[in-house]
Amino acid sequence: MEPGGSSKSQTEPKKRQSKTPRKPKDSVLEQKSPAEFFAENKNIAGFDNPGKCLYTTVRELVENSLDSTESISELPVIEITIEDIEKSKFNSMIGLIDRDRVDEALYDDYETAKAREKRLAKEARAQEIQAKNASVGKKVKEPPASKTMKSRGEASFYKVTCKDNGKGMPHDDIPNMFGRVLSGTKYGLKQTRGKFGLGAKMALIWSKMSTGLPIEISSSMKSQNYISFCRLDIDIHRNIPHVHLHEKRDNKDRWHGAEIQVVIEGNWTTYRSKILHYMRQMAVITPYAEFLFKFVSDASDKNVTIRFARRTDVMPPVPLETKHHPSSVDLLLIKRLIEETPKQNLLQFLQHEFVNIRKAYAERLIGELGPEFSPKMPIKSITSQQIVRIHQLFRQAKFDDPSGDCLSPAGEYNLRLGIIKELHPDMVATYSGSARVFEGHPFIVEAGVSVGGKDVKQGLNIFRFANRIPLLFEQGADVVTRTALKRINWSGYKINQTQDKIGVFVSIVSTKIPFKGTGKEYIGDDITEIASAVKSAIQQCCIQLKTKIVKKIQAREQQERKRSLSMYADNAATAAYNVLEAMEKSRASKKQRYEDKDAEMHKEILTHSTVRKETLRELYEEISAGAITKEMLREKLLQHVEQVDYEMALEYATHSGVSEEPREAIFIQSLEAAEDNFMDLHSPAFVFRLFC
């Protein structure tokens, strides 16, 4: 080895060794349960933030209670209580001991000395400006309250309780009904209030994520002598219930229904108005229900108690489960129907699994399918290619539209009562359209338009309902909002769109509501059939209101005309009396020839005057004797005004076809003693109850 070689190797820098790149880990196929999916994507079910979570929990529990009571035709009595839970109370509920802070600077609401000095200086400057303005005499505004920093960990917790008098739940089914996502009793093809079929399950998932506390359910069915009590939570990863306690308790009061209690994180302050608005709109669309809403807090000034009283005991019919229309099915649905049908051959399958396919029409369809199909063909032997052929024919063939018999709209009677009960408008009109069809699904649009009322803002106030539940979010893109704002010429119906207090109520019921967006909070404006039905329903209400408004304007003009005539009655009577009195005084000094001339001249005037006499001589004698006074002339003039007013009203009534006196709307409470001995005769505007 050379001597220079060793020194060279020492002076040269060492070369960096290249690192071997890391091999990516092999991807592992994972599977998520439905509960885990909704827990990670809770915004889909309306659980976007703590405030929205509180609102959605209340909504889901209330709608479940309404479905339960209506399923047994029981008038709903629902109690909702939101209890504010302080931090110390929540810690005691979960077995956590309160602890004071040790290192203040560790928390995100910590305020440094420099920040505190800056804040105090700013407040001092604001107070100085306020004092200077007060000394000059300027109007002094109250200084804004100093904002206190709130830690991200300072969450608010609430106990939500909902109690009803509904059907109740079977004892053994309670764990799966609450602790297993995508399991329920509302998955048939019928009109339902639910959007995802989650109900209280999503509230339980949110409770587990935010508080870790279980949900408590008490339930009893009719004629049961026990109450089922269950305390459980959910295993999110396995999508199964985790039961803490499940037992039967005595039911001494023979109560039936359900009571659900859940503790969640929420925000009452920001969503207070939304929750109360939801309850008010629910009282509008279900006037046959009684709601009692309570918010309970340690601070008594924050407590809220509102009772939405029942206005009627007439309930809509229970929605019926129906069969699929051929034009609304897809390949997967046809395949599932074939797997689940109890029918043996193709002819029976087409007849009994779809609506509007009679035997003769089913035979024509089978003949059109091709030679490989026959009426007696075993339904279980149909191949995938043959299913595609059936689907293609369903899309191209002509079928009768499905009827709306399976739907259960609120009805004009209930909608009108709900609007009157909650808004107290000056006038209201309602309309219920006939059933229409969208993509093989029947739907019915009901509308109501009110003018005036209590707690109603000027301009358009839009209330939207889908399957008899209020829609409060994403209103701007909804078909009802766009129709009311852009497609209705309000001025043509004598309604001022900006100055009048207008309430627009539209309820859409269907076996499938075509919601848009992940939150399912609005119906798109791109569906021609629904947009046309909504516009027509609102216009029908406006036509009714126009008739009422025109009558009201004419009555007001008539009153103003009558008031003007009555106002000048004193002056006219005084002037007429002065003229007659002057004529009587000058009568004696005039010559006879002028007397005859005067009599002839005034004869025509007197025949059209209020006081009619045969001759001037008799008139002069009555004036001189004091039989005619100013008060008498005034009374005669007022009687003449009343007579003219009556004749004009009679002429208007004759031309407009009105042959009866005005009626005042009243509501008569039902007789408790004759609870079961009556028969209801329904009309769009009223219900006539005949007691036996």
Buried (B, 14 or more C-beta within 10 A) or exposed (E): EEEEEEEEEEEEEEEEEEEEEEEEEEEEEEEEBBBBBBBEEBEBBBBBBBBBBBBBBBBBBBBBBBBBBBEBEBBBBBBBBBBBBEBEEBBEBEEEEEEEEEEEEEEEEEBEEEEEEEEEEEEEEEEEEBEEEEEEEEEBEEEEEEEEEEEEEEBBBBBBBBBBBBBBBEBEEBBEBBBBBBBBEEEEBBBBBBBBBBBBBBBBBBBBBBBEBBBBBBBBBEEBEEBBBBBBBBBBEEBBBBBEEBEEEEBEEEBBBBBBBBBBBBBBEBBBEBBBBBBBBBBBBBBBBBBBBBBBBEEEEEEBEBEBEBBBBBBBEEBEEBBBBBBBBEEEEBBEBBEEBEBEBBBBBBBEBBBBBEEEBBBEBBEEBEEEBEBEBEBEEBEEEBBEBBBEBBEEBEBEBBBBEBBBBBBBBBBBBBBBBBBBBBBBBBBBBEBBBBEBBBBBBBBBBBBBBEEBEEEBBBBBBBBBBBBBBBBEBBBBBBBBBEBBEBEEBBBEBEEBBBBBBBBBBBBBBBBBEEBBBBBBBEBEBBBBBBBBBBBBBBBBBBEBBEBBEBEEEBEEBBEEBBEEBBEBBEEBBEEBBEBBEEBEEEEEEEBEEBEEEBEEEBEEBBBEBEEBEEBBBBBEEEEBEBEBBBBBBBEBBEEEBEEBBEEBEEEEEEEEEEEEEEEEEEEEEEEEEEEEEEEEEBBEBEEE
